[in-house]
């Protein structure tokens, strides 16, 4: 039995997603966490079978990278910097193409070998990023300017 865990705040009961959950009568299959402290996110990333992030706008794409660093297979958007950050370590989809998103989710959840390969690729890709590397690169930029 799979459950979807939706992390974040939903502004009101009039939210279209909340309405859809009620209309489809799947309240028992969807967990709405509300806002989660950053310190708890690794627990969710480590416990998930799949991390889906169909963002419509993104600056850097930190959530997919965080999920990959915890070994979660990731499906995310083709937009902004996300493809550059994630490279070929996840499934990239058009966030507006819900049939493709559904197919990608089905593929990851039904094919254990495929899911394991995505996890491995994600861990490898995420290892290229760290706050120390970011700080070192920033310091080097400052040194070149002085």
MIDOSE-1310 file (N, C-alpha, C; in nm, 2 decimals, decimal comma, always signed):
residues 146
xxxx	+0,08/-0,12/+0,00/+0,00/+0,00/+0,00/+0,09/+0,12/+0,00; +0,08/+0,20/-0,11/+0,15/+0,33/-0,12/+0,07/+0,44/-0,06; +0,14/+0,53/+0,00/+0,07/+0,66/+0,04/+0,15/+0,77/-0,02; +0,09/+0,88/-0,06/+0,15/+1,00/-0,10/+0,17/+1,09/+0,02
xxxx	+0,29/+1,14/+0,04/+0,31/+1,24/+0,14/+0,34/+1,37/+0,07; +0,25/+1,47/+0,10/+0,26/+1,60/+0,04/+0,31/+1,70/+0,15; +0,43/+1,75/+0,13/+0,50/+1,84/+0,23/+0,48/+1,98/+0,19; +0,44/+2,06/+0,28/+0,42/+2,21/+0,26/+0,28/+2,25/+0,31
xxxx	+0,27/+2,38/+0,30/+0,14/+2,44/+0,35/+0,05/+2,46/+0,23; -0,07/+2,43/+0,26/-0,18/+2,45/+0,16/-0,27/+2,56/+0,22; -0,27/+2,67/+0,14/-0,33/+2,80/+0,19/-0,47/+2,79/+0,25; -0,55/+2,71/+0,19/-0,69/+2,71/+0,24/-0,76/+2,58/+0,19
xxxx	-0,88/+2,56/+0,25/-0,96/+2,44/+0,21/-1,01/+2,45/+0,07; -1,00/+2,57/+0,01/-1,04/+2,59/-0,13/-0,93/+2,55/-0,23; -0,82/+2,51/-0,18/-0,70/+2,47/-0,26/-0,75/+2,36/-0,36; -0,72/+2,37/-0,49/-0,77/+2,28/-0,59/-0,72/+2,13/-0,56
xxxx	-0,60/+2,12/-0,50/-0,54/+1,99/-0,47/-0,62/+1,92/-0,36; -0,65/+2,00/-0,26/-0,73/+1,95/-0,15/-0,87/+1,91/-0,19; -0,93/+1,99/-0,28/-1,06/+1,96/-0,34/-1,05/+1,82/-0,42; -0,95/+1,81/-0,50/-0,93/+1,69/-0,58/-0,92/+1,56/-0,49
xxxx	-0,84/+1,58/-0,38/-0,82/+1,46/-0,29/-0,96/+1,42/-0,23; -1,04/+1,52/-0,19/-1,17/+1,49/-0,14/-1,26/+1,43/-0,25; -1,26/+1,49/-0,37/-1,34/+1,44/-0,48/-1,31/+1,30/-0,51; -1,18/+1,26/-0,51/-1,14/+1,13/-0,55/-1,15/+1,03/-0,43
xxxx	-1,19/+1,09/-0,31/-1,21/+1,01/-0,19/-1,08/+0,93/-0,16; -0,97/+1,00/-0,16/-0,84/+0,93/-0,13/-0,77/+0,99/-0,01; -0,85/+1,05/+0,08/-0,79/+1,11/+0,20/-0,71/+1,01/+0,28; -0,75/+0,88/+0,28/-0,67/+0,78/+0,35/-0,54/+0,74/+0,28
xxxx	-0,52/+0,79/+0,16/-0,40/+0,75/+0,08/-0,30/+0,87/+0,07; -0,34/+0,98/+0,13/-0,26/+1,11/+0,11/-0,23/+1,16/+0,25; -0,11/+1,18/+0,28/-0,07/+1,24/+0,41/-0,02/+1,39/+0,38; -0,09/+1,48/+0,44/-0,06/+1,62/+0,43/+0,02/+1,66/+0,56
xxxx	+0,15/+1,69/+0,55/+0,23/+1,72/+0,66/+0,22/+1,86/+0,71; +0,18/+1,95/+0,62/+0,20/+2,09/+0,66/+0,35/+2,13/+0,64; +0,38/+2,24/+0,70/+0,52/+2,28/+0,70/+0,61/+2,19/+0,78; +0,72/+2,14/+0,73/+0,81/+2,05/+0,80/+0,94/+2,12/+0,83
xxxx	+0,99/+2,11/+0,95/+1,12/+2,17/+0,98/+1,23/+2,11/+0,89; +1,33/+2,20/+0,85/+1,43/+2,15/+0,76/+1,51/+2,03/+0,82; +1,52/+2,03/+0,95/+1,59/+1,91/+1,01/+1,52/+1,78/+1,00; +1,39/+1,79/+0,97/+1,31/+1,66/+0,95/+1,31/+1,61/+0,80
xxxx	+1,35/+1,70/+0,71/+1,34/+1,66/+0,57/+1,42/+1,54/+0,53; +1,54/+1,52/+0,59/+1,62/+1,40/+0,56/+1,54/+1,27/+0,60; +1,46/+1,27/+0,70/+1,38/+1,16/+0,74/+1,28/+1,12/+0,63; +1,22/+1,23/+0,58/+1,12/+1,20/+0,47/+1,19/+1,16/+0,34
xxxx	+1,30/+1,22/+0,31/+1,37/+1,18/+0,19/+1,42/+1,03/+0,20; +1,47/+1,00/+0,31/+1,52/+0,86/+0,33/+1,41/+0,76/+0,33; +1,29/+0,80/+0,37/+1,18/+0,70/+0,39/+1,10/+0,69/+0,26; +1,12/+0,77/+0,16/+1,04/+0,77/+0,04/+1,08/+0,66/-0,06
xxxx	+0,99/+0,61/-0,13/+1,02/+0,52/-0,25/+1,05/+0,61/-0,37; +1,00/+0,73/-0,37/+1,01/+0,82/-0,49/+0,99/+0,96/-0,44; +1,07/+1,05/-0,49/+1,06/+1,19/-0,47/+1,01/+1,26/-0,60; +0,90/+1,32/-0,60/+0,84/+1,39/-0,72/+0,84/+1,54/-0,69
xxxx	+0,90/+1,61/-0,78/+0,91/+1,76/-0,77/+0,88/+1,83/-0,90; +0,75/+1,83/-0,94/+0,71/+1,89/-1,07/+0,70/+2,05/-1,06; +0,81/+2,11/-1,02/+0,81/+2,26/-1,00/+0,78/+2,33/-1,13; +0,71/+2,44/-1,12/+0,69/+2,52/-1,24/+0,78/+2,64/-1,24
xxxx	+0,85/+2,67/-1,14/+0,96/+2,77/-1,13/+1,06/+2,73/-1,03; +1,18/+2,75/-1,06/+1,28/+2,71/-0,96/+1,41/+2,80/-0,98; +1,47/+2,83/-0,87/+1,60/+2,90/-0,87/+1,71/+2,81/-0,90; +1,74/+2,73/-0,80/+1,85/+2,63/-0,81/+1,81/+2,49/-0,82
xxxx	+1,71/+2,45/-0,74/+1,66/+2,31/-0,74/+1,72/+2,23/-0,63; +1,72/+2,29/-0,51/+1,78/+2,23/-0,39/+1,70/+2,10/-0,35; +1,57/+2,10/-0,35/+1,50/+1,98/-0,30/+1,53/+1,86/-0,38; +1,53/+1,86/-0,51/+1,57/+1,73/-0,58/+1,72/+1,69/-0,54
xxxx	+1,81/+1,78/-0,53/+1,94/+1,75/-0,49/+1,95/+1,69/-0,35; +1,87/+1,75/-0,26/+1,86/+1,70/-0,12/+1,81/+1,55/-0,12; +1,70/+1,53/-0,20/+1,65/+1,40/-0,21/+1,75/+1,30/-0,27; +1,82/+1,34/-0,37/+1,92/+1,25/-0,43/+2,03/+1,22/-0,33
xxxx	+2,07/+1,31/-0,25/+2,17/+1,29/-0,16/+2,13/+1,19/-0,05; +2,00/+1,17/-0,03/+1,95/+1,07/+0,06/+1,92/+0,93/-0,01; +1,95/+0,93/-0,14/+1,92/+0,80/-0,21/+1,79/+0,78/-0,27; +1,70/+0,89/-0,26/+1,57/+0,88/-0,32/+1,57/+0,89/-0,47
xxxx	+1,50/+0,80/-0,54/+1,49/+0,82/-0,69/+1,40/+0,95/-0,71; +1,44/+1,03/-0,81/+1,38/+1,16/-0,83/+1,32/+1,17/-0,96; +1,20/+1,23/-0,97/+1,13/+1,28/-1,09/+1,11/+1,43/-1,07; +1,16/+1,51/-1,16/+1,15/+1,65/-1,14/+1,13/+1,72/-1,28
xxxx	+1,13/+1,85/-1,27/+1,09/+1,94/-1,39/+1,21/+1,96/-1,48; +1,18/+1,99/-1,61/+1,27/+2,03/-1,71/+1,31/+2,17/-1,70; +1,25/+2,25/-1,61/+1,26/+2,39/-1,61/+1,39/+2,44/-1,54; +1,42/+2,57/-1,57/+1,52/+2,65/-1,50/+1,65/+2,57/-1,49
xxxx	+1,71/+2,57/-1,37/+1,85/+2,51/-1,35/+1,84/+2,37/-1,31; +1,72/+2,31/-1,29/+1,71/+2,17/-1,24/+1,78/+2,07/-1,33; +1,77/+2,08/-1,46/+1,84/+1,98/-1,55/+1,99/+1,99/-1,53; +2,04/+2,11/-1,51/+2,18/+2,13/-1,49/+2,23/+2,07/-1,36
xxxx	+2,15/+2,09/-1,26/+2,18/+2,04/-1,12/+2,17/+1,89/-1,12; +2,07/+1,83/-1,17/+2,04/+1,69/-1,16/+2,11/+1,61/-1,27; +2,14/+1,67/-1,38/+2,20/+1,60/-1,50/+2,12/+1,48/-1,54; +2,18/+1,36/-1,56/+2,10/+1,24/-1,60/+2,07/+1,15/-1,48
xxxx	+2,07/+1,21/-1,36/+2,06/+1,13/-1,24/+1,91/+1,11/-1,20; +1,82/+1,17/-1,27/+1,68/+1,16/-1,24/+1,60/+1,16/-1,37; +1,47/+1,14/-1,35/+1,38/+1,15/-1,47/+1,33/+1,30/-1,47; +1,35/+1,36/-1,59/+1,31/+1,50/-1,61/+1,18/+1,50/-1,69
xxxx	+1,08/+1,57/-1,65/+0,95/+1,57/-1,72/+0,90/+1,71/-1,73; +0,81/+1,73/-1,83/+0,74/+1,86/-1,84/+0,63/+1,85/-1,73; +0,64/+1,95/-1,64/+0,54/+1,95/-1,53/+0,40/+1,96/-1,57; +0,37/+2,01/-1,69/+0,23/+2,02/-1,74/+0,18/+1,90/-1,80
xxxx	+0,27/+1,80/-1,83/+0,23/+1,68/-1,90/+0,20/+1,57/-1,79; +0,08/+1,57/-1,74/+0,04/+1,48/-1,63/+0,04/+1,34/-1,67; +0,01/+1,30/-1,80/+0,02/+1,16/-1,83/+0,16/+1,11/-1,83; +0,26/+1,19/-1,87/+0,40/+1,15/-1,87/+0,45/+1,14/-1,73
xxxx	+0,40/+1,24/-1,64/+0,44/+1,23/-1,50/+0,39/+1,10/-1,44; +0,27/+1,07/-1,47/+0,21/+0,95/-1,41/+0,29/+0,82/-1,46; +0,32/+0,82/-1,59/+0,40/+0,71/-1,65/+0,53/+0,70/-1,58; +0,60/+0,81/-1,56/+0,73/+0,81/-1,49/+0,72/+0,76/-1,35
xxxx	+0,62/+0,80/-1,28/+0,60/+0,75/-1,14/+0,57/+0,60/-1,14; +0,49/+0,55/-1,23/+0,46/+0,41/-1,24/+0,59/+0,33/-1,27; +0,67/+0,38/-1,36/+0,80/+0,32/-1,40/+0,89/+0,30/-1,28; +0,91/+0,41/-1,20/+1,00/+0,40/-1,09/+0,94/+0,31/-0,98
xxxx	+0,81/+0,32/-0,95/+0,75/+0,24/-0,85/+0,73/+0,09/-0,88; +0,73/+0,06/-1,01/+0,71/-0,08/-1,04/+0,84/-0,15/-1,09; +0,94/-0,08/-1,12/+1,07/-0,14/-1,16/+1,18/-0,12/-1,06; +1,20/-0,22/-0,98/+1,30/-0,20/-0,87/+1,44/-0,18/-0,92
xxxx	+1,48/-0,25/-1,03/+1,61/-0,23/-1,09/+1,63/-0,08/-1,14; +1,53/-0,03/-1,21/+1,53/+0,11/-1,26/+1,54/+0,20/-1,14; +1,46/+0,18/-1,04/+1,46/+0,27/-0,92/+1,59/+0,27/-0,85; +1,65/+0,15/-0,84/+1,79/+0,14/-0,77/+1,89/+0,21/-0,86
xxxx	+1,88/+0,20/-0,99/+1,98/+0,27/-1,07/+1,97/+0,43/-1,06; +1,84/+0,47/-1,05/+1,82/+0,62/-1,03/+1,88/+0,66/-0,89; +1,86/+0,58/-0,79/+1,91/+0,61/-0,66/+2,06/+0,62/-0,67; +2,13/+0,52/-0,73/+2,27/+0,52/-0,74/+2,32/+0,64/-0,82
xxxx	+2,26/+0,67/-0,93/+2,30/+0,79/-1,01/+2,28/+0,92/-0,93; +2,17/+0,93/-0,85/+2,14/+1,04/-0,77/+2,24/+1,06/-0,66; +2,28/+0,96/-0,59/+2,38/+0,97/-0,49/+2,52/+1,01/-0,55; +2,55/+0,96/-0,66/+2,68/+1,00/-0,73/+2,67/+1,15/-0,77
xxxx	+2,57/+1,19/-0,83/+2,55/+1,33/-0,87/+2,55/+1,42/-0,75; +2,48/+1,39/-0,65/+2,47/+1,47/-0,53/+2,61/+1,49/-0,46; +2,69/+1,39/-0,47/+2,82/+1,40/-0,41/+2,91/+1,51/-0,47; +2,87/+1,56/-0,59/+2,95/+1,67/-0,65/+2,91/+1,80/-0,59
xxxx	+2,81/+1,81/-0,50/+2,77/+1,93/-0,44/+2,79/+1,92/-0,29; +2,84/+2,03/-0,23/+2,85/+2,04/-0,09/+2,86/+2,19/-0,05; +2,82/+2,22/+0,07/+2,84/+2,36/+0,12/+2,98/+2,40/+0,12; +3,07/+2,30/+0,16/+3,22/+2,33/+0,16/+3,27/+2,37/+0,02
xxxx	+3,23/+2,29/-0,08/+3,27/+2,32/-0,21/+3,22/+2,46/-0,26; +3,10/+2,49/-0,22/+3,04/+2,62/-0,25/+3,12/+2,73/-0,18; +3,15/+2,71/-0,05/+3,22/+2,81/+0,02/+3,36/+2,83/-0,04; +3,43/+2,72/-0,07/+3,56/+2,73/-0,13/+3,56/+2,80/-0,27
xxxx	+3,46/+2,77/-0,35/+3,45/+2,84/-0,48/+3,42/+2,99/-0,46; +3,34/+3,02/-0,36/+3,31/+3,16/-0,34/+3,44/+3,24/-0,29; +3,51/+3,17/-0,20/+3,64/+3,23/-0,15/+3,74/+3,25/-0,27; +3,74/+3,15/-0,36/+3,83/+3,17/-0,47/+3,79/+3,28/-0,56
xxxx	+3,66/+3,31/-0,58/+3,62/+3,42/-0,66/+3,66/+3,55/-0,59; +3,64/+3,56/-0,46/+3,68/+3,68/-0,39/+3,83/+3,70/-0,40; +3,91/+3,59/-0,39/+4,06/+3,61/-0,40/+4,10/+3,66/-0,54; +4,03/+3,62/-0,65/+4,06/+3,67/-0,78/+4,03/+3,82/-0,80
xx	+3,93/+3,87/-0,72/+3,89/+4,01/-0,72/+3,98/+4,10/-0,64; +4,06/+4,05/-0,55/+4,14/+4,13/-0,46/+4,27/+4,15/-0,52
